[in-house]
Amino acid sequence: MTDDTTGQSAPLADVRTLALYGVGLINGSLGLALRARGFAGRIVGVGRRERTLRAAADRGAIDSYGTGPSAAADADLVVVGTPVDITVDVIAELTQNTRPSTIYSDVGSVKAGIVTECAARLPDARFVGAHPIAGSERAGVEHASADLFDGAKCVVTTGPGADEEAGGVVRRLWETVGSQVITLPADVHDVLLAASSHLPHVVATALTHVVCGKAADGAQAAEFGGGGLRDTTRVALGSSEIWTPIVVANAEPVAALAERMADELLQLAGRLRRGDAGAVDAWLERGRELRAEITDGI
């Protein structure tokens, strides 16, 4: 793993026109962040919903927009911000409307499938996978923020046959908006994100299913929830349109971790039913220690 952070805003003089396909929270924040940091090029929004594109333009995230792939015809760099299950289809469509020199990237939370499929289907496309590890349970350009990426990690994928020039452009893009850029193989990224992002989302959702049902006395337990319930279920508010493709695309690592989580809970249930307070205390204390060790990292 290589930390490529420069600590300084990197120039993007070689990107005269940037196209953002799908201008939601991430791409909207990218447009705002680039403008806030003095990016002098043109930013074009591309997508299927004119209302969303108009809202992005009104916020200043893009300069102009179009609802067809031809809107990206002059782009030097295209960043695709769609659900991960359609990313390669979008890039394939874009390659029919852009120049051979155009560089493509994405912001998806799963990388291996996209990188592999893009290489197989579009061997001449200059694609570099990326994943800014920043965001919110809130979706849409209305929640975009120019400082979303400040200090956040951004993974840029690498591997055999990588286009180093294109990779350099994508790394500089994310450095420019304040990200700490890290290069990783796509499959390593997916295993790490299964644990750090995808499992927490499905666990929060499972907790919501359990707690927010009706209690035995007919009162909803959620009505008595405090900060703990709010904090541990917050990410369950994320859009299923985004999250279903993510966990399905990264199914094996997420499923394996879900089984480990289930085993942890079953072991706890056994200790509780045996009245083994010492084992319960040791389990809770070890969890506290582990959480304290990562406090500065998240």
Secondary structure, 3 states (H helix, E strand, C coil): CEECCCCCCCCCCCCCEEEEECCCHHHHHHHHHHHHCCCCCEEEEECCCHHHHHHHHHHCCCCEEECCHHHHCCCCEEEECCCCCCHHHHHHHHHCCCCCCCEEEECCCCCHHHHHHHHHHCCCCEEECEEECCCCCCCCHHHCCCCCCCCCEEEEEECCCCCHHHHHHHHHHHHHCCCEEEEEEHHHHHHHHHHHHHHHHHHHHHHHHHHCCECCCCCEHHHHCCHHHHHHHHHHHCCHHHHHHHHHHCHHHHHHHHHHHHHHHHHHHHHHHHCCHHHHHHHHHHHHHHHHHCHHHC
